Amino acid sequence: MSKRTAIVYWLIPARDERELFCDIIRILYREFDAPNFDPHLTIFAMKEDRKSPRKILRDLRSAPLRLNVRTVGFSSQFTKTLFVRFAPSKSLDELTVALARAAKSPAKPVRDPHLSLLYKNIPVVIKKELARTIKLPFRKVLFDSVAVVRCVSPTKTKEDVKAWRVMATKSLRE
């Protein structure tokens, strides 16, 4: 499978939640020799720049979003090894559609809103135990900024994650 780059739009948690997620990610990446990454919820990805990400974000009008935590889950997918799953949200769908439209990309609601905590191929029994063990001190997470990131697609290795580059960011508090 050949690798290409993709432009990916992320929601970034507010400072307090972001710091906790960074701590969890840091513990896990050190324990499992996994990649370190910034906590984020992927909104959508597109194959190429159709319009300047900075301009898209500059023109964006959205308030911060608060999403309800559903559970800590795991999967066999590298980029969803261990993650926090959120309930679907009308405000998330509206933001996704607005960003996708501005980026001239097909607009689809986020099917499985989640924030990954670990990227690593590990045994299911370990993933299950980690998911059972992690207890968050909150039931809602505030997301207060958007980032546009150039990523290797598909992301399947630690080196792919290290190649990610943030192209633009915008606070939703403005």
Summary of the structure (lengths in Angstrom):
residues: 174
radius of gyration: 15.6
end to end distance: 41.5
largest distance: 45.6
contacts: 518
relative contact order: 0.27
helix: 32%
strand: 33%
